[in-house]
Amino acid sequence: MRQRALVVSAVAVASMLNVRTAAAQRSNFALVDEAAPAQHAGWIFTPSLAYQGAWDDNALLLYEPEPPHDFLSMLNPRADLTFLGRRGEFDANYDGAFLMYRDLNTLNGYDQHMSVSGRRALTQRITVSARNSFAAVPTTELVNFVATPFVRTGSKLEDLRGGVDVALSKYTTISGGYNFQWVEFDDQQPLQFSQLRGGHSNGASASLKHELNDLTSLVASYNFQHAYVTNGGTFDVVNADVGLERQLLPATRVFGAFGFSRLGVSQNAVASVGPSYRGGITHHAGRASLTASYSRSYVPAFAFGGTFQNEELLGQVHSPLARRVYLNSSVSWRRNEPLQANSLRLKSLWFETTVGYAVEQWVAIEGFYQAEHQQIDRPGGSLGRNRVGFQVVTSKPVRVH
């Protein structure tokens, strides 16, 4: 049963995935004043190119005291096509990373991301939107799945979403949506983690926001997911909560919500219900921003034969340090704790920070550090990976007439 749990957890929370490209740092030197292009109506094409060099101390993602290390070179072409109109907008982008190791050249590969999205205001009160994204990465740690070990095996994710926002009144807004996710892992996997199977899921969501006064709003959300795991049956996940959002200062908002999670299984198992809650804070000061959030839920995982206490902490900082210097940092911590014996505990940590200098409006030089760590509750189940390096990023928006 343990073979299916990792994929079950991954597919069930696909709507919460944070697709990360750890080998391909995302530049954000638009935080620098003169590097922030003004937005105009019409078509804008933005080609970009980045070169990166980094020292990788665990390129093979091995659970060993002294894993092999190597120097990584990366060429990262990107392109973005955007349309801004009076009542709608459209965006299509491609982001690829070609990875080349100095000594471990059998690891050479690619990291691909593509997405298309659109948004249209049908009336003053009704807006519809849709987005489809695809990611293909060479390791599982580059796609931030829940309860999945870090292994060097190819992973693919397709995520399709559509929704509608309706302003019922000046104070009340409701949203509804549909999503479909597809997950696939390569057949060639390490023997100790040969259980990754993939699958697909689809579901619906709804949310409500009602302003009680100028500072406080009532928020509520509900989502349902029906998932199929390859050769592993089906299951249903329901999440619902209600809470408050409060503006403490003109630039600072906090939120908190409490609810429940329910897991239903198709294979003669009893459905389980557990509490869930979440909270967070956002702060903006000029071009600088700070966000932090924490969530905890008791989500039964039938393949492990028990229930998990899932905890997650996220934090991000974006800030200009000087006229041409900027800082981006993020941290993500997750703990999957079984509430029943004979199951594996798993803790995962992702951290990255970038300091950049905008040489010109169209080019920046960045230095970065990344760290990933995972602890699995078994002998020798500790893995760490660190990368430190630099990259040169070029980007130039062009209006399409």
Secondary structure in CASP SS format (residue, H / E / C, confidence):
PFRMAT SS
TARGET T0000
AUTHOR 0000-0000-0000
METHOD secondary structure of the structure
MODEL  1
M C 1.00
R H 1.00
Q H 1.00
R H 1.00
A H 1.00
L H 1.00
V H 1.00
V H 1.00
S H 1.00
A H 1.00
V H 1.00
A H 1.00
V C 1.00
A H 1.00
S H 1.00
M H 1.00
L C 1.00
N C 1.00
V E 1.00
R C 1.00
T C 1.00
A C 1.00
A C 1.00
A C 1.00
Q C 1.00
R C 1.00
S C 1.00
N C 1.00
F H 1.00
A H 1.00
L H 1.00
V C 1.00
D H 1.00
E H 1.00
A H 1.00
A C 1.00
P C 1.00
A C 1.00
Q C 1.00
H C 1.00
A C 1.00
G E 1.00
W E 1.00
I E 1.00
F E 1.00
T E 1.00
P E 1.00
S E 1.00
L E 1.00
A E 1.00
Y E 1.00
Q E 1.00
G E 1.00
A E 1.00
W E 1.00
D E 1.00
D C 1.00
N C 1.00
A C 1.00
L C 1.00
L C 1.00
L C 1.00
Y C 1.00
E C 1.00
P C 1.00
E C 1.00
P C 1.00
P C 1.00
H C 1.00
D E 1.00
F E 1.00
L E 1.00
S E 1.00
M E 1.00
L E 1.00
N E 1.00
P E 1.00
R E 1.00
A E 1.00
D E 1.00
L E 1.00
T E 1.00
F E 1.00
L E 1.00
G C 1.00
R C 1.00
R C 1.00
G E 1.00
E E 1.00
F E 1.00
D E 1.00
A E 1.00
N E 1.00
Y E 1.00
D E 1.00
G E 1.00
A E 1.00
F E 1.00
L E 1.00
M E 1.00
Y E 1.00
R C 1.00
D C 1.00
L C 1.00
N H 1.00
T H 1.00
L H 1.00
N C 1.00
G E 1.00
Y E 1.00
D E 1.00
Q E 1.00
H E 1.00
M E 1.00
S E 1.00
V E 1.00
S E 1.00
G E 1.00
R E 1.00
R E 1.00
A E 1.00
L C 1.00
T C 1.00
Q C 1.00
R C 1.00
I E 1.00
T E 1.00
V E 1.00
S E 1.00
A E 1.00
R E 1.00
N E 1.00
S E 1.00
F E 1.00
A E 1.00
A E 1.00
V E 1.00
P C 1.00
T C 1.00
T H 1.00
E H 1.00
L H 1.00
V E 1.00
N C 1.00
F C 1.00
V C 1.00
A C 1.00
T C 1.00
P C 1.00
F C 1.00
V C 1.00
R C 1.00
T C 1.00
G C 1.00
S E 1.00
K E 1.00
L E 1.00
E E 1.00
D E 1.00
L E 1.00
R E 1.00
G E 1.00
G E 1.00
V E 1.00
D E 1.00
V E 1.00
A E 1.00
L C 1.00
S C 1.00
K C 1.00
Y C 1.00
T E 1.00
T E 1.00
I E 1.00
S E 1.00
G E 1.00
G E 1.00
Y E 1.00
N E 1.00
F E 1.00
Q E 1.00
W E 1.00
V E 1.00
E E 1.00
F E 1.00
D C 1.00
D C 1.00
Q C 1.00
Q C 1.00
P C 1.00
L H 1.00
Q H 1.00
F H 1.00
S C 1.00
Q C 1.00
L C 1.00
R C 1.00
G C 1.00
G E 1.00
H E 1.00
S E 1.00
N E 1.00
G E 1.00
A E 1.00
S E 1.00
A E 1.00
S E 1.00
L E 1.00
K E 1.00
H E 1.00
E E 1.00
L C 1.00
N C 1.00
D C 1.00
L C 1.00
T E 1.00
S E 1.00
L E 1.00
V E 1.00
A E 1.00
S E 1.00
Y E 1.00
N E 1.00
F E 1.00
Q E 1.00
H E 1.00
A E 1.00
Y E 1.00
V E 1.00
T C 1.00
N C 1.00
G C 1.00
G E 1.00
T E 1.00
F E 1.00
D E 1.00
V E 1.00
V E 1.00
N E 1.00
A E 1.00
D E 1.00
V E 1.00
G E 1.00
L E 1.00
E E 1.00
R E 1.00
Q E 1.00
L E 1.00
L E 1.00
P C 1.00
A C 1.00
T E 1.00
R E 1.00
V E 1.00
F E 1.00
G E 1.00
A E 1.00
F E 1.00
G E 1.00
F E 1.00
S E 1.00
R E 1.00
L E 1.00
G E 1.00
V E 1.00
S C 1.00
Q C 1.00
N C 1.00
A C 1.00
V C 1.00
A C 1.00
S E 1.00
V E 1.00
G E 1.00
P E 1.00
S E 1.00
Y E 1.00
R E 1.00
G E 1.00
G E 1.00
I E 1.00
T E 1.00
H E 1.00
H E 1.00
A E 1.00
G C 1.00
R C 1.00
A E 1.00
S E 1.00
L E 1.00
T E 1.00
A E 1.00
S E 1.00
Y E 1.00
S E 1.00
R E 1.00
S E 1.00
Y E 1.00
V E 1.00
P E 1.00
A E 1.00
F H 1.00
A H 1.00
F H 1.00
G C 1.00
G E 1.00
T E 1.00
F E 1.00
Q E 1.00
N E 1.00
E E 1.00
E E 1.00
L E 1.00
L E 1.00
G E 1.00
Q E 1.00
V E 1.00
H E 1.00
S E 1.00
P E 1.00
L C 1.00
A C 1.00
R C 1.00
R C 1.00
V E 1.00
Y E 1.00
L E 1.00
N E 1.00
S E 1.00
S E 1.00
V E 1.00
S E 1.00
W E 1.00
R E 1.00
R E 1.00
N E 1.00
E E 1.00
P E 1.00
L C 1.00
Q C 1.00
A C 1.00
N C 1.00
S C 1.00
L C 1.00
R C 1.00
L E 1.00
K E 1.00
S E 1.00
L E 1.00
W E 1.00
F E 1.00
E E 1.00
T E 1.00
T E 1.00
V E 1.00
G E 1.00
Y E 1.00
A E 1.00
V E 1.00
E E 1.00
Q C 1.00
W C 1.00
V E 1.00
A E 1.00
I E 1.00
E E 1.00
G E 1.00
F E 1.00
Y E 1.00
Q E 1.00
A E 1.00
E E 1.00
H E 1.00
Q E 1.00
Q E 1.00
I E 1.00
D C 1.00
R C 1.00
P C 1.00
G C 1.00
G C 1.00
S E 1.00
L E 1.00
G E 1.00
R E 1.00
N E 1.00
R E 1.00
V E 1.00
G E 1.00
F E 1.00
Q E 1.00
V E 1.00
V E 1.00
T E 1.00
S E 1.00
K C 1.00
P C 1.00
V E 1.00
R E 1.00
V E 1.00
H C 1.00
END
